[in-house]
C-alpha cells in the first residue's frame, strides 16, 4: 500500500511508549501495534483525532504517501477483474 504510518517515528520523537499512547488514547495496544507496523487497512477519524490530540501533531505527520507503493493493490484489482 502506498500509505505509510509513521507512528514509530513520532513516538520516538516524543519519547513515548506504545503502552503509554494506548492508555492516553483509549485504543488497545494490539490495535496500535497493527497500525504502527503498517498492517492496518483503515483508521477511523476518531482514532486519528485522538492520536493527533495526544501526540500534538497533524494527521500528515502520522501518514505519508509513497508513490509506486500501491502495485499490490493494482495487482489485486486486476486479479479480481479477471475472475
C-alpha positions as CSV (number, residue, x, y, z in Angstrom):
1,X,0.0,0.0,0.0
2,X,1.3,3.5,-0.8
3,X,0.1,5.0,2.5
4,X,2.7,4.6,5.3
5,X,2.1,5.1,9.0
6,X,5.0,6.9,10.7
7,X,3.8,6.3,14.3
8,X,7.0,4.8,15.4
9,X,9.0,7.9,14.4
10,X,6.6,10.2,16.2
11,X,6.7,8.0,19.3
12,X,10.5,8.1,19.3
13,X,10.5,11.9,18.9
14,X,8.0,12.2,21.8
15,X,9.9,9.7,23.9
16,X,6.6,7.8,24.5
17,X,6.0,4.1,24.5
18,X,3.2,2.4,22.6
19,X,1.8,1.3,26.0
20,X,1.6,5.0,27.2
21,X,0.0,6.0,24.0
22,X,-2.5,3.2,24.3
23,X,-3.6,4.4,27.8
24,X,-3.8,8.0,26.8
25,X,-5.7,7.4,23.5
26,X,-8.0,4.7,24.7
27,X,-7.1,2.3,21.9
28,X,-5.9,-1.2,22.6
29,X,-2.2,-2.0,22.5
30,X,-2.9,-4.6,19.9
31,X,-4.7,-2.2,17.5
32,X,-2.0,0.4,17.9
33,X,0.6,-2.2,17.2
34,X,-1.2,-3.2,14.0
35,X,-1.3,0.5,13.0
36,X,2.4,1.0,13.9
37,X,3.6,-2.0,11.9
38,X,1.7,-0.9,8.8
39,X,-0.7,-3.9,8.8
40,X,-3.8,-1.8,9.3
41,X,-6.1,-1.4,6.3
42,X,-8.0,1.5,7.7
43,X,-8.1,4.0,10.5
44,X,-11.2,5.7,12.0
45,X,-11.1,9.5,12.0
46,X,-11.9,9.4,15.8
47,X,-8.8,7.3,16.3
48,X,-6.7,9.7,14.1
49,X,-8.1,12.6,16.0
50,X,-7.2,11.1,19.4
51,X,-3.7,10.3,18.2
52,X,-3.2,13.8,16.9
53,X,-4.5,15.3,20.2
54,X,-2.3,13.2,22.4
55,X,0.8,13.4,20.2
56,X,0.2,17.1,19.5
57,X,0.7,16.6,15.7
58,X,-1.1,16.9,12.4
59,X,-2.5,13.9,10.5
60,X,0.1,14.4,7.8
61,X,2.8,13.8,10.4
62,X,1.4,10.3,11.1
63,X,0.7,9.4,7.5
64,X,2.7,9.6,4.3
65,X,2.2,8.7,0.7
66,X,4.9,6.8,-1.2
67,X,4.4,6.8,-5.0
68,X,4.7,3.3,-6.5
69,X,3.8,1.6,-3.3
70,X,0.3,0.6,-4.5
71,X,1.3,-2.1,-7.0
72,X,0.0,-4.8,-4.8
73,X,-3.4,-3.1,-4.7
74,X,-3.3,-2.7,-8.5
75,X,-2.4,-6.4,-8.9
76,X,-5.2,-7.5,-6.6
77,X,-7.7,-5.3,-8.6
78,X,-6.6,-6.8,-11.8
79,X,-7.0,-10.3,-10.5
80,X,-10.5,-9.5,-9.2
81,X,-11.4,-8.1,-12.6
82,X,-10.2,-11.3,-14.4
83,X,-12.3,-13.6,-12.2
